[in-house]
Amino acid sequence: MKTTVEIADSLFTAAKRRAAEDRRPLRAVIEDALRSYLGAATVGVPETPRRIAWVTAAGGVPEGVDVADREALGEWMRGERERSAR
């Protein structure tokens, strides 16, 4: 599965260096770290599917907000926070 995560530059550099030293893909290093963190007992155990209780609310994307533009969305969110604090 592909995903995007944000990690500290120093942590990324260290992981990338370890992958190069071990001649392994970065993906393998990250998977090993997650397996270690989650514990060997949870790795390889099929997960029981759970039903999700979705909670919905009326609303939507505010007019003029482009959720695909992270920088603009962040600016809009900071502006809303400032307006609500007044």
VEXLO-808212 format. One line per field, with one value per residue: x, y, z of N, C-alpha, C in turn. Coordinates in steps of 0.1 Angstrom, whole numbers, plus 5000, padded with zeros to 4 digits. Last residue first. Example, Ala and Ser with C-alpha at 12.3 -4.5 7.8 and 13.67 -1.06 7.14 Angstrom:
n_X: c(5128,5132)
n_Y: c(4978,4943)
n_Z: c(5071,5078)
ca_X: c(5137,5123)
ca_Y: c(4989,4955)
ca_Z: c(5071,5078)
c_X: c(5129,5132)
c_Y: c(5000,4967)
c_Z: c(5079,5078)
***
This chain:
n_X: c(4892,4894,4884,4904,4925,4913,4911,4939,4946,4931,4943,4968,4962,4953,4976,4992,4977,4953,4931,4911,4906,4879,4857,4835,4844,4830,4805,4775,4764,4782,4785,4803,4802,4814,4827,4833,4863,4878,4906,4937,4959,4992,5015,5022,5016,5039,5060,5052,5053,5081,5088,5073,5084,5110,5104,5094,5117,5133,5118,5118,5145,5160,5194,5221,5228,5234,5208,5194,5207,5201,5174,5173,5186,5169,5145,5155,5160,5134,5106,5079,5048,5037,5016,5014,5005,5009)
n_Y: c(5360,5335,5333,5345,5325,5304,5314,5316,5289,5280,5294,5283,5257,5260,5269,5245,5225,5223,5208,5224,5256,5277,5290,5281,5252,5220,5212,5204,5181,5152,5118,5091,5056,5030,5003,4970,4952,4921,4912,4907,4880,4885,4897,4911,4910,4900,4917,4952,4977,4981,4962,4969,4995,4987,4972,4993,5008,4991,4987,5013,5016,4985,4978,4980,4989,5015,5024,5022,5041,5064,5066,5070,5095,5111,5109,5122,5147,5156,5139,5131,5125,5102,5085,5053,5022,4988)
n_Z: c(5183,5175,5150,5135,5138,5125,5099,5093,5094,5072,5051,5052,5045,5019,5007,5010,4997,4975,4976,4986,4982,4989,4979,5005,5024,5018,5042,5059,5083,5091,5102,5111,5107,5122,5105,5115,5109,5103,5120,5103,5106,5116,5107,5138,5164,5176,5174,5176,5166,5164,5146,5124,5119,5111,5088,5072,5069,5055,5032,5021,5013,5004,5013,5021,5045,5038,5029,5053,5068,5053,5057,5084,5086,5071,5086,5109,5099,5091,5105,5082,5069,5045,5023,5008,4992,5000)
ca_X: c(4889,4900,4876,4891,4927,4916,4899,4930,4952,4928,4928,4966,4968,4944,4964,4996,4980,4965,4942,4917,4910,4890,4870,4837,4840,4842,4812,4786,4761,4776,4785,4796,4805,4803,4829,4824,4854,4872,4892,4928,4949,4979,5011,5026,5006,5026,5059,5054,5040,5073,5094,5071,5070,5108,5110,5085,5105,5138,5121,5106,5140,5151,5180,5218,5223,5244,5220,5190,5207,5215,5179,5167,5192,5182,5145,5150,5171,5145,5117,5088,5058,5039,5025,5009,5013,5000)
ca_Y: c(5374,5338,5327,5351,5339,5303,5310,5328,5298,5275,5296,5298,5260,5255,5278,5258,5225,5232,5202,5214,5245,5269,5296,5287,5266,5228,5210,5213,5190,5164,5128,5102,5069,5039,5016,4979,4959,4933,4910,4915,4887,4881,4885,4910,4916,4892,4906,4939,4971,4990,4962,4956,4994,4995,4965,4981,5014,4996,4976,5007,5024,4996,4975,4977,4975,5007,5023,5014,5027,5060,5064,5058,5083,5109,5104,5108,5140,5154,5148,5128,5136,5106,5097,5063,5035,5000)
ca_Z: c(5186,5188,5161,5135,5143,5140,5107,5093,5103,5085,5054,5054,5058,5029,5007,5015,5011,4977,4969,4995,4974,4995,4977,4992,5023,5017,5030,5056,5072,5095,5092,5117,5101,5124,5109,5108,5118,5097,5119,5111,5099,5121,5100,5124,5156,5178,5165,5182,5169,5173,5159,5130,5123,5123,5100,5076,5076,5068,5040,5025,5025,5001,5013,5007,5045,5044,5019,5041,5072,5054,5043,5078,5093,5066,5073,5110,5105,5081,5106,5093,5071,5058,5025,5017,4992,5000)
c_X: c(4876,4897,4881,4883,4913,4918,4902,4917,4944,4934,4925,4952,4966,4949,4955,4985,4984,4967,4955,4929,4918,4893,4882,4851,4843,4838,4824,4792,4773,4773,4779,4797,4797,4806,4816,4827,4845,4862,4885,4914,4940,4968,4998,5022,5009,5015,5046,5051,5041,5059,5086,5076,5067,5094,5108,5091,5096,5126,5125,5108,5127,5147,5172,5203,5220,5241,5231,5201,5204,5216,5194,5172,5186,5189,5160,5150,5167,5156,5128,5099,5066,5049,5025,5020,5006,5009)
c_Y: c(5375,5352,5331,5346,5346,5317,5310,5325,5311,5284,5292,5301,5275,5258,5273,5268,5238,5233,5211,5207,5235,5257,5288,5293,5271,5243,5219,5211,5200,5173,5141,5113,5080,5053,5024,4993,4969,4939,4922,4912,4895,4888,4879,4897,4915,4898,4899,4927,4958,4984,4970,4956,4980,4995,4973,4974,5003,5001,4980,4995,5018,5003,4987,4971,4970,4992,5014,5013,5018,5045,5059,5055,5070,5097,5101,5101,5125,5145,5145,5138,5132,5117,5100,5074,5045,5012)
c_Z: c(5194,5192,5174,5147,5145,5146,5122,5101,5105,5096,5068,5058,5062,5043,5018,5017,5017,4992,4971,4989,4983,4986,4983,4991,5009,5016,5030,5043,5070,5082,5097,5106,5108,5119,5111,5114,5110,5107,5114,5109,5108,5113,5105,5118,5141,5168,5165,5173,5176,5176,5169,5144,5129,5128,5112,5088,5080,5076,5054,5034,5030,5014,5009,5006,5031,5043,5025,5031,5060,5058,5043,5065,5087,5073,5068,5096,5106,5087,5096,5093,5084,5059,5039,5018,5002,5000)
***
